[in-house]
Amino acid sequence: QVQLVESGGGLVQPGGSLRLSCAASGSIFRFNHMGWYRQVPGKQRELVARTFSGGSTNYADSVKGRFTFSRDHAKNTIYLQMNSLKPEDTAVYYCNVNMNSINYWGKGTLVTVSS
């Protein structure tokens, strides 16, 4: 069983930056895929960025060139660097890790982009 805890959310002005972190309670080295999703109340959860064990990383079109996914296996932590934030990026952000066909989710961290 792996527990995921996100941090780093908050209030930021348009054009600003935030870095989200997701700390895992155990090793996530043998993952199938891992990434970040976001959800706005009343809407479906959507993919933001996802990386596969083979090394490729996909980004939602809306965040390409602005967001960067990274991971540190030694720290069992994944990150999402978010630059040039826009009001439409406002959402609860969730990290996800898939291992042994089991999807693990964190409880989310709120990002609010507003002046």
C-alpha positions as CSV (number, residue, x, y, z in Angstrom):
1,Q,0.0,0.0,0.0
2,V,1.3,3.4,-1.0
3,Q,0.1,6.7,0.4
4,L,0.5,9.9,-1.5
5,V,0.6,13.4,0.0
6,E,0.6,16.5,-2.2
7,S,1.8,19.9,-1.1
8,G,2.8,23.2,-2.6
9,G,-0.6,24.5,-3.6
10,G,-1.8,28.0,-2.8
11,L,-2.8,31.4,-4.1
12,V,-0.7,32.9,-6.9
13,Q,-1.1,35.8,-9.3
14,P,-1.5,35.3,-13.0
15,G,1.9,34.8,-14.6
16,G,3.3,33.4,-11.4
17,S,4.8,30.0,-10.6
18,L,4.3,27.2,-8.2
19,R,5.9,23.8,-7.6
20,L,3.8,21.0,-6.4
21,S,5.3,18.0,-4.6
22,C,3.9,14.6,-4.1
23,A,5.6,12.4,-1.4
24,A,5.0,8.7,-1.4
25,S,5.1,6.6,1.8
26,G,7.0,3.8,0.0
27,S,9.0,3.1,-3.0
28,I,7.4,4.0,-6.3
29,F,10.4,2.9,-8.4
30,R,8.5,0.0,-10.0
31,F,5.7,2.1,-11.5
32,N,3.8,1.7,-14.7
33,H,2.8,5.3,-15.0
34,M,2.6,8.3,-12.7
35,G,1.5,11.8,-13.0
36,W,-0.7,14.8,-12.1
37,Y,-4.4,15.4,-12.7
38,R,-6.6,18.4,-11.8
39,Q,-10.3,18.9,-11.1
40,V,-12.6,21.9,-11.0
41,P,-15.9,21.5,-9.1
42,G,-18.6,20.2,-11.4
43,K,-16.1,19.0,-14.0
44,Q,-14.3,15.7,-14.6
45,R,-10.8,15.1,-13.4
46,E,-8.4,15.8,-16.3
47,L,-4.9,14.7,-17.0
48,V,-2.2,17.4,-16.7
49,A,1.0,15.4,-17.1
50,R,1.8,11.7,-17.1
51,T,5.1,9.8,-17.4
52,F,5.4,6.1,-18.2
53,S,8.0,3.6,-17.1
54,G,9.5,3.6,-20.6
55,G,10.4,7.2,-20.1
56,S,7.9,9.2,-22.2
57,T,5.9,12.0,-20.7
58,N,2.7,13.4,-22.0
59,Y,1.2,16.8,-21.2
60,A,-2.2,18.3,-21.7
61,D,-2.2,20.7,-24.6
62,S,-3.3,23.5,-22.3
63,V,-0.1,23.2,-20.2
64,K,2.5,22.3,-22.7
65,G,5.5,24.6,-22.5
66,R,4.4,25.9,-19.1
67,F,4.3,22.9,-16.8
68,T,7.1,20.4,-16.2
69,F,6.9,16.9,-14.6
70,S,9.8,15.5,-12.7
71,R,10.6,12.8,-10.2
72,D,13.1,11.9,-7.6
73,H,13.1,8.2,-6.9
74,A,15.6,8.5,-4.1
75,K,13.1,10.7,-2.3
76,N,10.0,8.8,-3.5
77,T,8.7,12.2,-4.7
78,I,7.2,13.5,-7.9
79,Y,6.9,17.2,-8.8
80,L,5.0,19.5,-11.1
81,Q,6.7,22.8,-11.9
82,M,4.0,25.3,-13.0
83,N,5.1,28.5,-14.7
84,S,3.1,31.3,-16.4
85,L,0.0,30.3,-14.5
86,K,-3.4,31.4,-15.8
87,P,-6.7,31.8,-14.0
88,E,-8.0,28.7,-15.9
89,D,-5.3,26.6,-14.1
90,T,-7.2,27.0,-10.9
91,A,-8.2,23.6,-9.6
92,V,-7.4,20.9,-7.1
93,Y,-4.3,19.0,-8.3
94,Y,-3.9,15.3,-7.6
95,C,-0.9,13.1,-8.0
96,N,-1.4,9.5,-9.2
97,V,0.9,6.5,-9.3
98,N,0.0,3.2,-10.9
99,M,1.9,0.1,-9.7
100,N,1.0,-3.5,-10.2
101,S,-2.2,-2.3,-11.9
102,I,-3.3,-0.4,-8.8
103,N,-4.0,3.3,-9.0
104,Y,-3.0,5.3,-6.0
105,W,-4.2,8.9,-5.4
106,G,-3.4,11.7,-3.1
107,K,-6.0,13.8,-1.5
108,G,-5.2,16.8,-3.6
109,T,-3.8,20.3,-3.2
110,L,-5.7,23.5,-4.2
111,V,-4.1,25.9,-6.7
112,T,-5.8,29.3,-7.1
113,V,-4.6,31.7,-9.8
114,S,-6.1,35.1,-9.2
115,S,-5.2,38.7,-9.0
